[in-house]
Amino acid sequence: MIRIKGKVGKKGEIYIPKKIRESVGLIPGDEIEVDVDEGKLVIRKKPSALDLLKQRPLATIKVEEMREIRKRLSERLSR
């Protein structure tokens, strides 16, 4: 765990030190998720679509399988 002091501004802004932002890849415009857990703030970078695409896929599917699934869904919806 890295522990570095930050600051809270006059309007309640939370200033995260550059070293911490860089260590998690946080850049201006990124979205974050904030949780409160027993008096502690837990701040996580919300993954972008690009971050998710870079991750290892959970499953793989062949084009033929996708076409079959699409065909079955179309048949269900047309009923």
Buried (B, 14 or more C-beta within 10 A) or exposed (E): EEEEEEEEEEEEEEEBEEEBBEEBEBEEEBEEEEEEEEEEEEEEBEBBEEEEEEEEEEEEEEEEEEEEEEEEEEEEEEE
